[in-house]
């Protein structure tokens, strides 16, 4: 039963992470389309910038949840009787990346484990929306 719960939990986390990456990429692309439309005097620039801000807020909220804001990781592996030497090695490997790929490691740690990154997504998305209102 515990194995099934772990599998489902890992699947949900995978879907959340893929969704976070997809939302982040879509937000950046929307912002770039907005810049392109603005430079070509298109009327759709405001819509693209607004879309970028909205999607960035969604990405920020998802990132805050993924990064451990709700402390689900600690609730599972904080039991010292069940895990006297810390979490299992498979979990530790999820946290520690390959040091030979520092850019990938930084991106992964920022997106999935840094609580401040999600907050920054929400703040930047809100600022983009306020600016777009006045365009």
ChimeraX commands (.cxc) that place a marker at each C-alpha (Angstrom):
marker #1 position 0.00,0.00,0.00 radius 0.5
marker #1 position 2.80,2.41,0.92 radius 0.5
marker #1 position 4.53,1.60,-2.39 radius 0.5
marker #1 position 1.35,2.53,-4.28 radius 0.5
marker #1 position 1.06,5.82,-2.38 radius 0.5
marker #1 position 4.69,6.64,-3.20 radius 0.5
marker #1 position 4.12,5.86,-6.89 radius 0.5
marker #1 position 1.05,8.10,-7.04 radius 0.5
marker #1 position 2.86,10.84,-5.13 radius 0.5
marker #1 position 5.81,10.66,-7.55 radius 0.5
marker #1 position 3.48,10.78,-10.57 radius 0.5
marker #1 position 1.68,13.84,-9.22 radius 0.5
marker #1 position 5.00,15.56,-8.55 radius 0.5
marker #1 position 6.18,14.76,-12.08 radius 0.5
marker #1 position 3.01,16.23,-13.58 radius 0.5
marker #1 position 3.39,19.34,-11.42 radius 0.5
marker #1 position 7.00,19.82,-12.50 radius 0.5
marker #1 position 6.25,19.37,-16.18 radius 0.5
marker #1 position 3.36,21.80,-15.81 radius 0.5
marker #1 position 5.63,24.34,-14.10 radius 0.5
marker #1 position 8.20,24.14,-16.89 radius 0.5
marker #1 position 5.47,24.40,-19.55 radius 0.5
marker #1 position 3.84,27.40,-17.85 radius 0.5
marker #1 position 7.22,29.14,-17.45 radius 0.5
marker #1 position 8.10,28.62,-21.10 radius 0.5
marker #1 position 4.65,29.75,-22.23 radius 0.5
marker #1 position 4.94,32.89,-20.12 radius 0.5
marker #1 position 8.32,33.79,-21.62 radius 0.5
marker #1 position 7.07,33.11,-25.15 radius 0.5
marker #1 position 3.96,35.22,-24.54 radius 0.5
marker #1 position 6.14,38.07,-23.31 radius 0.5
marker #1 position 8.37,37.77,-26.40 radius 0.5
marker #1 position 5.31,37.76,-28.68 radius 0.5
marker #1 position 4.13,40.88,-26.86 radius 0.5
marker #1 position 7.46,42.60,-27.56 radius 0.5
marker #1 position 7.25,41.54,-31.21 radius 0.5
marker #1 position 3.68,42.84,-31.53 radius 0.5
marker #1 position 4.66,46.08,-29.80 radius 0.5
marker #1 position 7.55,46.62,-32.21 radius 0.5
marker #1 position 5.31,45.95,-35.20 radius 0.5
marker #1 position 2.56,48.29,-33.89 radius 0.5
marker #1 position 0.07,45.46,-33.53 radius 0.5
marker #1 position -2.95,45.85,-31.29 radius 0.5
marker #1 position -2.42,42.38,-29.78 radius 0.5
marker #1 position 0.62,43.39,-27.71 radius 0.5
marker #1 position -1.49,44.16,-24.64 radius 0.5
marker #1 position -3.15,40.75,-24.80 radius 0.5
marker #1 position 0.19,38.93,-25.06 radius 0.5
marker #1 position 1.66,40.87,-22.13 radius 0.5
marker #1 position -1.46,40.23,-20.06 radius 0.5
marker #1 position -1.32,36.54,-20.92 radius 0.5
marker #1 position 2.32,36.45,-19.88 radius 0.5
marker #1 position 1.50,37.99,-16.51 radius 0.5
marker #1 position -1.43,35.68,-15.84 radius 0.5
marker #1 position 0.53,32.56,-16.75 radius 0.5
marker #1 position 3.49,33.71,-14.66 radius 0.5
marker #1 position 1.22,34.03,-11.64 radius 0.5
marker #1 position -0.04,30.49,-12.22 radius 0.5
marker #1 position 3.55,29.27,-12.53 radius 0.5
marker #1 position 4.46,31.08,-9.33 radius 0.5
marker #1 position 1.66,29.52,-7.35 radius 0.5
marker #1 position 2.53,26.08,-8.69 radius 0.5
marker #1 position 6.21,26.61,-7.92 radius 0.5
marker #1 position 5.47,27.63,-4.32 radius 0.5
marker #1 position 3.55,24.39,-3.86 radius 0.5
marker #1 position 6.24,22.28,-5.56 radius 0.5
marker #1 position 9.11,23.82,-3.61 radius 0.5
marker #1 position 7.77,22.52,-0.33 radius 0.5
marker #1 position 5.80,25.43,0.96 radius 0.5
marker #1 position 3.25,23.02,2.37 radius 0.5
marker #1 position 5.98,20.88,3.98 radius 0.5
marker #1 position 4.75,17.60,2.53 radius 0.5
marker #1 position 8.31,16.36,2.14 radius 0.5
marker #1 position 9.04,16.83,5.84 radius 0.5
marker #1 position 5.81,15.17,6.92 radius 0.5
marker #1 position 6.66,12.00,5.00 radius 0.5
marker #1 position 10.33,11.57,5.95 radius 0.5
marker #1 position 10.50,13.29,9.34 radius 0.5
marker #1 position 9.68,10.08,11.19 radius 0.5
marker #1 position 12.97,9.21,12.97 radius 0.5
marker #1 position 11.79,5.74,13.93 radius 0.5
marker #1 position 11.00,4.77,10.36 radius 0.5
marker #1 position 13.95,6.64,8.76 radius 0.5
marker #1 position 16.66,6.86,11.45 radius 0.5
marker #1 position 19.35,7.87,8.96 radius 0.5
marker #1 position 17.29,10.35,6.97 radius 0.5
marker #1 position 15.31,9.89,3.78 radius 0.5
marker #1 position 15.98,6.95,1.45 radius 0.5
marker #1 position 18.77,7.37,-1.10 radius 0.5
marker #1 position 16.27,7.60,-3.98 radius 0.5
marker #1 position 14.82,10.74,-2.40 radius 0.5
marker #1 position 18.25,12.20,-1.71 radius 0.5
marker #1 position 19.20,11.68,-5.37 radius 0.5
marker #1 position 16.15,13.76,-6.32 radius 0.5
marker #1 position 17.49,16.65,-4.25 radius 0.5
marker #1 position 21.19,16.51,-5.22 radius 0.5
marker #1 position 21.96,16.96,-8.91 radius 0.5
marker #1 position 25.04,16.27,-10.97 radius 0.5
marker #1 position 27.71,18.88,-10.13 radius 0.5
marker #1 position 29.14,18.61,-13.65 radius 0.5
marker #1 position 26.01,20.38,-14.94 radius 0.5
marker #1 position 25.87,23.57,-12.85 radius 0.5
marker #1 position 23.39,25.47,-15.06 radius 0.5
marker #1 position 20.92,22.60,-15.08 radius 0.5
marker #1 position 21.40,22.14,-11.34 radius 0.5
marker #1 position 20.77,25.83,-10.67 radius 0.5
marker #1 position 17.64,25.87,-12.86 radius 0.5
marker #1 position 16.26,22.71,-11.26 radius 0.5
marker #1 position 16.98,23.83,-7.71 radius 0.5
marker #1 position 15.52,27.29,-8.36 radius 0.5
marker #1 position 12.35,25.98,-10.00 radius 0.5
marker #1 position 11.61,23.05,-7.72 radius 0.5
marker #1 position 13.12,23.81,-4.30 radius 0.5
marker #1 position 13.47,27.58,-3.84 radius 0.5
marker #1 position 10.36,29.08,-2.23 radius 0.5
marker #1 position 11.45,32.63,-3.13 radius 0.5
marker #1 position 11.31,31.84,-6.86 radius 0.5
marker #1 position 7.55,31.24,-6.76 radius 0.5
marker #1 position 7.03,34.43,-4.82 radius 0.5
marker #1 position 9.11,36.31,-7.42 radius 0.5
marker #1 position 6.98,34.77,-10.21 radius 0.5
marker #1 position 3.84,36.08,-8.53 radius 0.5
marker #1 position 5.33,39.56,-7.95 radius 0.5
marker #1 position 6.68,39.89,-11.50 radius 0.5
marker #1 position 3.41,38.61,-12.96 radius 0.5
marker #1 position 1.46,41.15,-10.93 radius 0.5
marker #1 position 3.76,43.99,-12.01 radius 0.5
marker #1 position 3.37,42.96,-15.66 radius 0.5
marker #1 position -0.41,43.04,-15.26 radius 0.5
marker #1 position -0.39,46.49,-13.64 radius 0.5
marker #1 position 1.79,47.86,-16.43 radius 0.5
marker #1 position -0.40,46.26,-19.09 radius 0.5
marker #1 position -3.52,47.86,-17.65 radius 0.5
marker #1 position -2.03,51.29,-18.41 radius 0.5
marker #1 position -0.75,50.54,-21.93 radius 0.5
marker link #1:1,2 radius 0.2
marker link #1:2,3 radius 0.2
marker link #1:3,4 radius 0.2
marker link #1:4,5 radius 0.2
marker link #1:5,6 radius 0.2
marker link #1:6,7 radius 0.2
marker link #1:7,8 radius 0.2
marker link #1:8,9 radius 0.2
marker link #1:9,10 radius 0.2
marker link #1:10,11 radius 0.2
marker link #1:11,12 radius 0.2
marker link #1:12,13 radius 0.2
marker link #1:13,14 radius 0.2
marker link #1:14,15 radius 0.2
marker link #1:15,16 radius 0.2
marker link #1:16,17 radius 0.2
marker link #1:17,18 radius 0.2
marker link #1:18,19 radius 0.2
marker link #1:19,20 radius 0.2
marker link #1:20,21 radius 0.2
marker link #1:21,22 radius 0.2
marker link #1:22,23 radius 0.2
marker link #1:23,24 radius 0.2
marker link #1:24,25 radius 0.2
marker link #1:25,26 radius 0.2
marker link #1:26,27 radius 0.2
marker link #1:27,28 radius 0.2
marker link #1:28,29 radius 0.2
marker link #1:29,30 radius 0.2
marker link #1:30,31 radius 0.2
marker link #1:31,32 radius 0.2
marker link #1:32,33 radius 0.2
marker link #1:33,34 radius 0.2
marker link #1:34,35 radius 0.2
marker link #1:35,36 radius 0.2
marker link #1:36,37 radius 0.2
marker link #1:37,38 radius 0.2
marker link #1:38,39 radius 0.2
marker link #1:39,40 radius 0.2
marker link #1:40,41 radius 0.2
marker link #1:41,42 radius 0.2
marker link #1:42,43 radius 0.2
marker link #1:43,44 radius 0.2
marker link #1:44,45 radius 0.2
marker link #1:45,46 radius 0.2
marker link #1:46,47 radius 0.2
marker link #1:47,48 radius 0.2
marker link #1:48,49 radius 0.2
marker link #1:49,50 radius 0.2
marker link #1:50,51 radius 0.2
marker link #1:51,52 radius 0.2
marker link #1:52,53 radius 0.2
marker link #1:53,54 radius 0.2
marker link #1:54,55 radius 0.2
marker link #1:55,56 radius 0.2
marker link #1:56,57 radius 0.2
marker link #1:57,58 radius 0.2
marker link #1:58,59 radius 0.2
marker link #1:59,60 radius 0.2
marker link #1:60,61 radius 0.2
marker link #1:61,62 radius 0.2
marker link #1:62,63 radius 0.2
marker link #1:63,64 radius 0.2
marker link #1:64,65 radius 0.2
marker link #1:65,66 radius 0.2
marker link #1:66,67 radius 0.2
marker link #1:67,68 radius 0.2
marker link #1:68,69 radius 0.2
marker link #1:69,70 radius 0.2
marker link #1:70,71 radius 0.2
marker link #1:71,72 radius 0.2
marker link #1:72,73 radius 0.2
marker link #1:73,74 radius 0.2
marker link #1:74,75 radius 0.2
marker link #1:75,76 radius 0.2
marker link #1:76,77 radius 0.2
marker link #1:77,78 radius 0.2
marker link #1:78,79 radius 0.2
marker link #1:79,80 radius 0.2
marker link #1:80,81 radius 0.2
marker link #1:81,82 radius 0.2
marker link #1:82,83 radius 0.2
marker link #1:83,84 radius 0.2
marker link #1:84,85 radius 0.2
marker link #1:85,86 radius 0.2
marker link #1:86,87 radius 0.2
marker link #1:87,88 radius 0.2
marker link #1:88,89 radius 0.2
marker link #1:89,90 radius 0.2
marker link #1:90,91 radius 0.2
marker link #1:91,92 radius 0.2
marker link #1:92,93 radius 0.2
marker link #1:93,94 radius 0.2
marker link #1:94,95 radius 0.2
marker link #1:95,96 radius 0.2
marker link #1:96,97 radius 0.2
marker link #1:97,98 radius 0.2
marker link #1:98,99 radius 0.2
marker link #1:99,100 radius 0.2
marker link #1:100,101 radius 0.2
marker link #1:101,102 radius 0.2
marker link #1:102,103 radius 0.2
marker link #1:103,104 radius 0.2
marker link #1:104,105 radius 0.2
marker link #1:105,106 radius 0.2
marker link #1:106,107 radius 0.2
marker link #1:107,108 radius 0.2
marker link #1:108,109 radius 0.2
marker link #1:109,110 radius 0.2
marker link #1:110,111 radius 0.2
marker link #1:111,112 radius 0.2
marker link #1:112,113 radius 0.2
marker link #1:113,114 radius 0.2
marker link #1:114,115 radius 0.2
marker link #1:115,116 radius 0.2
marker link #1:116,117 radius 0.2
marker link #1:117,118 radius 0.2
marker link #1:118,119 radius 0.2
marker link #1:119,120 radius 0.2
marker link #1:120,121 radius 0.2
marker link #1:121,122 radius 0.2
marker link #1:122,123 radius 0.2
marker link #1:123,124 radius 0.2
marker link #1:124,125 radius 0.2
marker link #1:125,126 radius 0.2
marker link #1:126,127 radius 0.2
marker link #1:127,128 radius 0.2
marker link #1:128,129 radius 0.2
marker link #1:129,130 radius 0.2
marker link #1:130,131 radius 0.2
marker link #1:131,132 radius 0.2
marker link #1:132,133 radius 0.2
marker link #1:133,134 radius 0.2
marker link #1:134,135 radius 0.2
view
